[in-house]
Structure formats: structure tokens, C-alpha cells
Amino acid sequence: MKQYRILGMMSGTSLDGLDLALVELTRKENDWSYRLLATQALSYAPVLRERLEASIHIPAAELLAFHAEYGTWLGQQAARFLADQAVQPDAVASHGHTIHHRPERGFTFQLGCPQHLALACKLPVVGDFRSLDVALGGQGAPLVPIGDRLLFGAYDFCLNLGGISNISFEQDGRRIAYDIGIANMLLNHLSRRTGKEYDAGGQGARSGNLLPELLQELDALPYYRKPFPKSTGYEWFTASILPLLEAHKGTSADQLRTGTEHIAGQIAREVGRLSEASSVRVLVTGGGACNTYLMELLRQKSGERVHWIIPDAELVGYKEALVFALLGALRLEGATNVLASVTGASRDSCSGVVYLP
């Protein structure tokens, strides 16, 4: 038996904040189990969130300076969080914040320099989890499916409703996963127009009217017809979705209603296409699992055979940070933590770089 304590840190594309999860991970032969020791969600201050959102447009020198600055900030948050804990981790596993994700051009970039993070929190840090897979010809994403296989294999599908919706499942003995499409990145963007950080419970969407032409154009986006493996991110949102929002009249509530219908429709269609079983169990995590209206639409569109299972609030909110802690432990073990069947790379890999303080 081998045991690790790892602090997983995750900043998602929805820009809602930084998630921290101190996790105890235990391996008995090839079986992994976990225990969440402590968790915290830190909301981004408006100025920092705006800088993160705008950083895709800034010159390389400014971006690298921000990379160092944000890495130090991450380390400071880790140190503050850990100061209140009874146990200290063996290492920190940091995803960083994805700014440029261009696997078709051979690169992906996660802001938050792990070396600066390690120096600020005085602990070893595993970071840069995506670059090796991209260099091997993969998408560099999604990475969570190794955790779905090792920790949540009892479910038919694992669905994460973050900034982007992604799904993970077993098919013919191989783990398959890909980004379905847009999710909270769209809803949060529309909510901020009304002065709210997110559409709590989907109340704004519920109050709006459907915009049929906008829904039709969202559903017709070419990305949804691409075969997997595939992944997407903020670039797709700004290039393909924002122009559609700007071209259609309607209140923010109307666009929220239409966007929520679009998200639910695409997810229900994918689950229906992937399985014809009489009973299907889908584990739902991420912020979207708390969107009551979105979950109602998913149930309506998928029928009674699909069971959308929402776990306890802590797992809903911190599953990605938990899995990055697992990725860090697997990296320390020298074990596979990125699956080629998921990303399309030429081989599985043990990804991540270890930075010492």
C-alpha cells in the first residue's frame, strides 16, 4: 500500500475562481481510493478575473510576466490554505489557468508558473500536465478521465459541467473522453451582463424566452459534428459563439434561456447517441450540476432511462481539483496519467513536470 497527500489546484475556463483540495490518496496494488481532507473555493477579484480573461490578447513578454506573477499568487494561496490544516501535503499538483490551447499548432499554455508557485509555498509542485501529450500529437485534453477510470468507474458516464462540458466513458476496454461543447463559459458571460457572477439555479434562464434562430445557429456550429478525440476552449467561444450572441436581439434572460437549452440539448444528444442501454447512470459534477434549470432540461430531453446522479456538494465542486491531485500522485509514481485513447496522442504518457522549491 502507498499513500500520498497532495494539494490539487484547479482554475477552470469559466473564470469563477480557484479550487483547492487537500486529498489523501491510497493505492493498494492497482486500486486507488481517496479522502478529501479539506477544500476551499477562492473567487477571483474582479480585476484579476478581467486580467485572466484578457490575457489571451496580450503580447508574449507581458504574458510571461503575468505567468510568473500569477504563479506566485497561486503559491501564496496554497500557503495560506495549508497554514490552517493539521497535515501538510507531499506535493502540490497545479493545473494552472489555460490561456492558449492550440494543439493543432503543437502547443498549449497554462498560466501560473509552477516554479514560482513552488517557491511561494515552499513545497514540490507538479505542473505543466498538458504539454507532453500535445508534443505526442494529442489534444492535451481532457485529463480528468484517468481519474474517472480509477476513482469513479462504477458509472456509465462521467459528465463535467464546467466552462466547457466534457464526458468520459469506457468503450471496448478503452477510456474515451472529449469536450462536448460550451457550458458555464457561455452562461457566466451572459450573467455578468446583468451584474451577476453566474445564473444561480438557472433562474435567469427560466425567466427568459427561447430565441429559435439563435438556438438553431448554436446547434449548427461545426465543432459539434467533429469526431472525437476533440477539445475546445476560450478561443472557440470568442471566435464562434460571441458573434452569434451579438448578432441576435433579445434580453440577457432570453439568451440565457436559449444558451441553457442549447447546452442541455447537445449533452442529451451525445449521451443518447453513445448508449442505447435501458438504464444509464451519469455522474454529474462541476458548477453546472448546481444549475437546477439546466438539470431539469437534461432530464426532460433524455427521458427516464438516463439517471443523472449528482453527488454531495463537495465532490460536485472539487472533483477536478481532486483528480489533479491524483494526476500529481501518478506522476510521482512514474505511472500513466494521460490516456492516448482520450487525447489522440501517439501513446499514453506520464505527464507533468516536478518543480522543487
C-alpha positions in Angstrom: 0.0 0.0 0.0 1.2 3.5 -0.8 -0.3 6.7 0.4 0.1 10.3 -0.8 -1.2 13.6 0.5 -1.5 16.1 -2.4 -2.9 19.6 -2.7 -4.8 19.8 -6.0 -5.3 23.2 -7.5 -7.6 24.0 -10.4 -8.7 27.1 -12.2 -11.3 26.4 -14.9 -12.2 28.1 -18.1 -15.4 29.5 -16.6 -13.2 32.0 -14.6 -15.3 31.5 -11.4 -12.2 31.1 -9.2 -9.6 28.8 -7.9 -10.4 25.4 -6.3 -8.1 23.8 -3.7 -8.5 20.2 -2.5 -6.2 18.6 0.0 -6.5 14.9 -0.8 -5.3 11.7 0.8 -4.8 9.1 -2.0 -4.2 5.5 -1.3 -3.0 2.8 -3.7 -3.5 -0.9 -2.9 -1.9 -2.8 -5.8 -3.8 -1.3 -8.8 -6.8 0.1 -6.9 -6.9 3.8 -5.9 -9.1 5.4 -3.3 -9.3 8.9 -2.0 -10.4 11.0 1.0 -11.0 14.7 0.8 -9.2 16.3 3.9 -10.0 19.9 3.2 -11.3 22.1 0.4 -11.7 25.7 -0.4 -13.0 27.8 -3.4 -11.5 31.2 -3.9 -13.4 33.6 -6.0 -11.3 35.8 -8.3 -11.3 39.5 -7.5 -12.9 41.4 -10.5 -9.5 42.9 -11.5 -7.7 39.5 -11.6 -10.6 37.9 -13.4 -10.5 40.6 -16.0 -6.8 40.2 -16.4 -7.1 36.5 -16.9 -9.9 36.9 -19.4 -7.9 39.5 -21.4 -4.5 37.7 -21.2 -5.2 35.8 -24.4 -4.7 39.1 -26.2 -1.6 40.4 -24.6 2.0 40.3 -26.1 4.3 37.4 -25.2 6.6 39.4 -22.8 3.6 40.7 -20.8 2.1 37.2 -20.8 5.3 35.6 -19.4 5.5 38.3 -16.7 1.9 37.6 -15.8 2.7 33.9 -15.8 5.3 34.5 -13.1 3.1 36.8 -11.1 0.1 34.5 -11.2 2.3 31.6 -10.3 3.5 33.4 -7.2 -0.2 34.3 -6.4 -1.1 30.6 -6.6 1.7 29.7 -4.3 0.6 32.3 -1.8 -3.0 31.0 -1.8 -1.7 27.5 -1.3 0.4 28.6 1.7 -2.5 30.4 3.3 -4.8 27.4 2.8 -2.3 24.9 4.2 -1.5 27.1 7.2 -4.9 26.1 8.6 -4.5 22.4 8.0 -3.4 19.8 10.5 -1.5 17.8 7.9 0.9 19.0 5.1 1.0 17.6 1.6 3.8 15.8 0.0 3.4 18.0 -3.1 1.1 20.4 -4.9 -0.4 19.5 -8.2 -1.4 22.6 -10.1 -3.3 22.7 -13.4 -2.8 26.5 -13.9 -5.3 28.5 -16.0 -5.5 27.7 -19.6 -4.9 30.8 -21.8 -3.8 29.4 -25.2 -4.9 25.9 -26.2 -3.8 25.3 -29.8 -3.0 21.6 -30.1 -3.4 21.8 -33.9 -0.4 24.1 -33.8 1.5 22.0 -31.3 1.2 24.0 -28.1 -1.0 24.6 -25.1 -0.2 27.2 -22.3 -1.4 27.1 -18.7 -0.8 30.4 -16.9 0.7 30.2 -13.4 4.4 29.3 -13.4 4.9 26.2 -11.3 8.4 27.2 -10.3 7.2 30.5 -8.8 4.4 28.6 -7.2 6.8 26.1 -5.6 9.0 28.9 -4.2 6.0 30.8 -2.8 4.5 27.8 -1.0 7.8 26.0 -0.2 6.7 22.6 -1.5 7.4 20.5 -4.6 4.9 21.3 -7.3 3.8 19.1 -10.2 2.7 21.3 -13.1 2.5 21.6 -16.9 0.3 18.5 -17.3 -0.7 19.0 -20.9 2.4 19.8 -22.9 3.8 16.3 -23.2 0.6 15.0 -24.6 0.4 17.8 -27.2 4.0 17.1 -28.2 3.0 13.5 -28.8 0.3 14.6 -31.2 -2.6 14.7 -28.7 -5.2 17.3 -27.8 -3.6 17.7 -24.3 -7.2 17.4 -23.0 -9.2 16.2 -21.3 -7.1 15.0 -18.5 -9.7 14.1 -15.8 -10.7 10.8 -17.5 -7.8 8.9 -15.8 -9.5 9.8 -12.5 -12.9 8.8 -13.8 -11.5 5.4 -14.6 -9.5 4.9 -11.3 -11.9 6.5 -8.9 -15.4 6.6 -10.5 -15.5 3.5 -12.7 -18.9 2.4 -11.3 -20.7 5.0 -13.5 -21.5 4.5 -17.2 -20.6 8.1 -17.9 -18.8 10.9 -16.0 -20.0 14.4 -17.1 -18.3 17.6 -16.0 -20.2 20.8 -16.4 -17.5 23.5 -16.1 -16.8 26.3 -18.5 -16.8 23.5 -21.2 -18.9 20.3 -20.9 -16.9 17.1 -21.2 -17.8 13.5 -21.0 -15.8 10.3 -20.1 -16.7 6.6 -20.5 -15.4 3.1 -21.3 -15.7 1.7 -24.8 -14.3 -1.7 -25.8 -11.8 -1.6 -22.9 -10.6 1.9 -23.7 -11.3 5.1 -21.9 -12.9 7.6 -24.2 -13.4 11.3 -23.4 -13.9 14.6 -25.2 -15.3 18.1 -24.8 -18.9 18.1 -25.8 -19.2 21.8 -26.1 -19.9 25.1 -24.4 -21.3 25.2 -20.9 -20.8 27.7 -18.0 -18.4 29.8 -20.0 -21.4 31.0 -22.0 -23.9 31.2 -19.1 -21.4 33.1 -16.9 -20.6 35.5 -19.7 -24.3 36.3 -20.1 -24.9 36.5 -16.3 -22.2 39.1 -15.9 -24.0 41.3 -18.3 -26.7 41.6 -15.6 -24.2 42.2 -12.8 -24.2 38.6 -11.5 -21.3 36.2 -11.5 -23.4 33.2 -12.6 -27.1 32.2 -13.1 -27.9 30.8 -9.7 -30.1 27.8 -10.1 -30.8 28.8 -13.7 -33.4 31.4 -12.5 -32.4 33.9 -15.2 -32.7 31.3 -17.9 -36.0 30.1 -16.6 -37.4 33.7 -16.8 -36.4 34.2 -20.4 -37.9 33.4 -23.8 -36.4 31.0 -26.3 -34.7 32.6 -29.4 -35.3 29.8 -32.0 -32.9 31.3 -34.6 -30.1 31.7 -32.1 -30.6 28.1 -30.9 -30.5 26.8 -34.4 -27.3 28.6 -35.2 -25.7 27.4 -31.9 -26.7 23.8 -32.6 -25.3 24.1 -36.2 -21.7 25.1 -35.1 -19.2 22.8 -36.9 -17.5 21.7 -33.7 -20.4 19.6 -32.7 -20.1 17.5 -35.9 -16.3 16.8 -35.4 -15.4 13.3 -34.3 -13.6 12.7 -31.1 -10.9 13.0 -29.9 -11.6 16.7 -29.7 -11.2 19.5 -27.2 -12.0 23.2 -27.3 -11.7 26.3 -25.1 -11.9 30.1 -24.9 -10.7 30.7 -28.4 -13.7 28.8 -29.8 -16.1 30.7 -27.6 -14.8 34.1 -28.7 -14.5 33.2 -32.4 -17.7 31.2 -32.9 -20.2 31.9 -30.1 -19.8 35.5 -29.2 -20.5 36.7 -32.7 -23.8 34.8 -32.7 -24.8 36.4 -29.4 -24.0 39.8 -30.8 -26.0 39.2 -34.0 -29.3 38.3 -32.2 -31.6 40.6 -30.4 -33.0 39.6 -27.1 -32.6 40.2 -23.4 -29.9 38.6 -21.4 -32.6 36.4 -19.9 -33.6 35.3 -23.4 -30.1 34.5 -24.4 -29.6 32.6 -21.1 -32.7 30.6 -21.8 -31.5 29.8 -25.3 -28.0 29.0 -24.2 -29.2 26.7 -21.5 -31.5 24.9 -23.9 -28.5 24.5 -26.3 -26.2 23.1 -23.6 -28.8 20.6 -22.4 -29.7 19.6 -25.9 -26.2 18.9 -27.0 -25.4 16.8 -23.9 -28.6 14.8 -24.0 -28.0 14.1 -27.7 -24.5 12.8 -27.0 -25.5 10.6 -24.1 -28.3 9.2 -26.2 -26.1 8.6 -29.2 -23.4 6.9 -27.1 -25.6 4.4 -25.3 -28.9 2.6 -26.1 -29.0 0.7 -22.7 -32.3 0.6 -20.9 -30.7 2.2 -17.8 -27.7 4.6 -17.9 -26.0 6.2 -14.9 -24.3 9.5 -15.4 -22.2 11.1 -12.6 -22.6 14.9 -12.9 -20.1 17.3 -11.3 -18.9 20.8 -11.9 -20.7 24.1 -11.3 -23.4 23.2 -13.8 -24.7 20.4 -11.6 -26.0 23.2 -9.3 -28.0 24.7 -12.1 -31.4 23.4 -11.3 -33.0 24.5 -14.6 -30.2 23.0 -16.7 -30.6 19.7 -14.9 -34.4 19.8 -15.4 -33.8 20.3 -19.1 -31.4 17.4 -19.3 -33.9 15.1 -17.6 -36.7 16.2 -20.0 -34.5 15.8 -23.1 -33.0 12.4 -22.2 -36.1 10.5 -20.9 -36.4 8.2 -17.9 -33.7 5.7 -18.9 -30.9 8.2 -18.2 -30.2 8.7 -14.5 -28.4 12.0 -13.8 -26.6 11.4 -10.5 -25.4 14.5 -8.6 -23.1 13.5 -5.6 -22.5 15.5 -2.5 -21.7 19.2 -2.8 -18.0 18.8 -2.0 -17.4 16.3 -4.8 -19.5 18.4 -7.2 -17.4 21.4 -6.6 -13.9 19.8 -6.2 -13.8 16.8 -8.4 -11.4 18.4 -10.9 -9.0 19.6 -8.1 -9.3 16.1 -6.6 -8.3 14.4 -9.9 -5.4 16.8 -10.5 -4.2 15.7 -7.1 -4.4 12.1 -8.4 -2.5 13.1 -11.6 0.2 14.5 -9.3 0.4 11.3 -7.3 0.6 9.2 -10.5 3.4 11.5 -11.8 5.3 11.0 -8.6 4.9 7.2 -9.0 6.0 7.4 -12.6 2.7 5.9 -13.7 0.5 6.7 -16.7 -1.7 9.7 -16.0 -2.7 10.7 -19.6 -4.5 8.3 -21.9 -3.9 8.3 -25.6 -7.3 6.8 -26.2 -8.7 10.1 -24.8 -6.4 12.7 -26.3 -5.4 11.1 -29.6 -1.7 11.1 -28.8 0.7 8.5 -30.2 1.0 6.8 -26.8 -0.1 7.0 -23.1 2.2 9.2 -21.0 3.3 10.1 -17.5 2.8 13.8 -17.8 3.7 16.7 -15.6 7.0 18.4 -14.6 8.2 18.4 -11.0 9.5 21.8 -9.7 11.4 21.9 -6.4 11.3 25.0 -4.0 
